Amino acid sequence: MSFTNKTAIITGGAKGIGGACSRVFHRENANVVLLDTDPIGQALAEELGERALFIRCDVSKEFEVKAAMEKAVSTFGGIDILVNNAGIQRYSTVTETSEEEWDLVMNVNLKSAFLCAKHAIPFMQKRGSGVVINVASVQAFISQQNVAPYTTSKTALLGLTRSIAVDYAPQIRCMAVCPGTIDTPMLRDAFALSPDPAAVYQECVDMHLVKRIGLPEEVGELCAYLASDKAAFFTGQAIRIDGGLGITIAGSKKA
Ligand SMILES: NC(=O)c1ccc[n+]([C@@H]2O[C@H](COP(=O)([O-])OP(=O)(O)OC[C@H]3O[C@@H](n4cnc5c(N)ncnc54)[C@H](O)[C@@H]3O)[C@@H](O)[C@H]2O)c1
């Protein structure tokens, strides 16, 4: 799975799943470009050292995305892999959601993937090949209460995935990765909203058939595999990495 001389752009690459992707792709010899609004990404890039570049970038803004892709190319000579991972979670129903909140979630979770693909794919075409991975969620298939904008944005990412796969085949492959509950700062922030975070944690553990929540590194390893030549027959699909979350009928028990 060597990415020697390849350049991977990781959005939201400073921490959580994106941070793990940055580490895994770097370990596999890729040049990694971390795009994030959180300046802590600079510390991760410095820790990774050579072949790592942090660019502070709000990936929901086209002029920032375009400038970041150009900077990545002027630094490393091209773009081969794009992991659209940046995302935010908000909790509300349709009737509770303001227009601003709806637009924010759509812009960060969905429009960013469109913008990054729009400005990265022409550089992949110059190379003759490329891979786009969109980090969606199991919430593209199953859902819970109070996540209307989030679950909508993640479901729409699957449509974007198919469109990119169809429009740019065979040179460019595109897949969606759909994680279950993963132990990241986003998840810990969500737990902190509850009066009993330990109980919510246990609930999450129990929802997964493997009786644990996932690790960011597990998603990073899957993204790296899908981006590699070993996965050359994958395109257009949504791949769940979810410990079996949501495949049982509620309340079903062994006889
Ligand atoms: N953690 C989970 O349980 C889980 C489950 C399924 C899907 N996901 C998805 O995985 C992705 C990563 O989630 P995470 O849990 O690692 O989140 P996280 O909050 O821990 O990390 C997300 C990163 O994205 C960055 N980011 C947010 N908005 C940005 C913007 N506009 N521009 C650039 N960077 C931005 C943040 O600064 C942060 O570094 C998200 O798309 C999320 O929806 C997470």
The ligand as an SDF file (V2000), in Angstrom:
LIG
                    3D

 44 48  0  0  0  0  0  0  0  0999 V2000
  -17.0190   10.2390   15.0490 N   0  0  0  0  0  0  0  0  0  0  0  0
  -18.0160    9.5250   14.5750 C   0  0  0  0  0  0  0  0  0  0  0  0
  -18.6520    8.7550   15.3140 O   0  0  0  0  0  0  0  0  0  0  0  0
  -18.4010    9.6230   13.1220 C   0  0  0  0  0  0  0  0  0  0  0  0
  -19.3010    8.6700   12.6310 C   0  0  0  0  0  0  0  0  0  0  0  0
  -19.6620    8.7200   11.2950 C   0  0  0  0  0  0  0  0  0  0  0  0
  -19.1550    9.7030   10.4690 C   0  0  0  0  0  0  0  0  0  0  0  0
  -18.2910   10.6310   10.9720 N   0  0  0  0  0  0  0  0  0  0  0  0
  -17.8000   11.6520   10.0500 C   0  0  0  0  0  0  0  0  0  0  0  0
  -16.4010   11.5890   10.0090 O   0  0  0  0  0  0  0  0  0  0  0  0
  -15.8680   12.8730    9.7320 C   0  0  0  0  0  0  0  0  0  0  0  0
  -14.8390   13.2310   10.7840 C   0  0  0  0  0  0  0  0  0  0  0  0
  -15.5030   13.2160   12.0350 O   0  0  0  0  0  0  0  0  0  0  0  0
  -14.7110   13.2620   13.4250 P   0  0  0  0  0  0  0  0  0  0  0  0
  -15.5590   12.5040   14.3780 O   0  0  0  0  0  0  0  0  0  0  0  0
  -13.3020   12.9150   13.2280 O   0  0  0  0  0  0  0  0  0  0  0  0
  -14.8760   14.8270   13.7520 O   0  0  0  0  0  0  0  0  0  0  0  0
  -13.9240   15.8060   14.6050 P   0  0  0  0  0  0  0  0  0  0  0  0
  -14.7990   16.9650   14.9800 O   0  0  0  0  0  0  0  0  0  0  0  0
  -13.2780   15.0510   15.6750 O   0  0  0  0  0  0  0  0  0  0  0  0
  -12.8840   16.2670   13.5000 O   0  0  0  0  0  0  0  0  0  0  0  0
  -13.3420   16.9690   12.3670 C   0  0  0  0  0  0  0  0  0  0  0  0
  -12.2680   17.8790   11.8530 C   0  0  0  0  0  0  0  0  0  0  0  0
  -12.8540   18.6470   10.7700 O   0  0  0  0  0  0  0  0  0  0  0  0
  -12.4640   20.0020   10.9260 C   0  0  0  0  0  0  0  0  0  0  0  0
  -13.4370   20.8870   10.2760 N   0  0  0  0  0  0  0  0  0  0  0  0
  -14.7130   21.1560   10.6490 C   0  0  0  0  0  0  0  0  0  0  0  0
  -15.2560   22.0630    9.8310 N   0  0  0  0  0  0  0  0  0  0  0  0
  -14.3040   22.3830    8.9110 C   0  0  0  0  0  0  0  0  0  0  0  0
  -14.2650   23.2550    7.8020 C   0  0  0  0  0  0  0  0  0  0  0  0
  -15.3310   24.0210    7.4700 N   0  0  0  0  0  0  0  0  0  0  0  0
  -13.1320   23.3340    7.0700 N   0  0  0  0  0  0  0  0  0  0  0  0
  -12.0480   22.5810    7.3930 C   0  0  0  0  0  0  0  0  0  0  0  0
  -12.0240   21.7520    8.4470 N   0  0  0  0  0  0  0  0  0  0  0  0
  -13.1500   21.6350    9.1970 C   0  0  0  0  0  0  0  0  0  0  0  0
  -12.4080   20.1950   12.4390 C   0  0  0  0  0  0  0  0  0  0  0  0
  -11.6440   21.3450   12.8010 O   0  0  0  0  0  0  0  0  0  0  0  0
  -11.7830   18.8880   12.8960 C   0  0  0  0  0  0  0  0  0  0  0  0
  -10.3640   18.9510   12.9080 O   0  0  0  0  0  0  0  0  0  0  0  0
  -17.0590   13.8290    9.7030 C   0  0  0  0  0  0  0  0  0  0  0  0
  -17.4570   14.0480    8.3700 O   0  0  0  0  0  0  0  0  0  0  0  0
  -18.1140   13.0600   10.4620 C   0  0  0  0  0  0  0  0  0  0  0  0
  -19.4110   13.4530   10.0960 O   0  0  0  0  0  0  0  0  0  0  0  0
  -17.8990   10.6120   12.2810 C   0  0  0  0  0  0  0  0  0  0  0  0
  1  2  1  0
  2  3  2  0
  2  4  1  0
  4  5  1  0
  4 44  2  0
  5  6  2  0
  6  7  1  0
  7  8  2  0
  8  9  1  0
  8 44  1  0
  9 10  1  0
  9 42  1  0
 10 11  1  0
 11 12  1  0
 11 40  1  0
 12 13  1  0
 13 14  1  0
 14 15  2  0
 14 16  1  0
 14 17  1  0
 17 18  1  0
 18 19  2  0
 18 20  1  0
 18 21  1  0
 21 22  1  0
 22 23  1  0
 23 24  1  0
 23 38  1  0
 24 25  1  0
 25 26  1  0
 25 36  1  0
 26 27  1  0
 26 35  1  0
 27 28  2  0
 28 29  1  0
 29 30  1  0
 29 35  2  0
 30 31  1  0
 30 32  2  0
 32 33  1  0
 33 34  2  0
 34 35  1  0
 36 37  1  0
 36 38  1  0
 38 39  1  0
 40 41  1  0
 40 42  1  0
 42 43  1  0
M  CHG  2   8   1  16  -1
M  END
$$$$
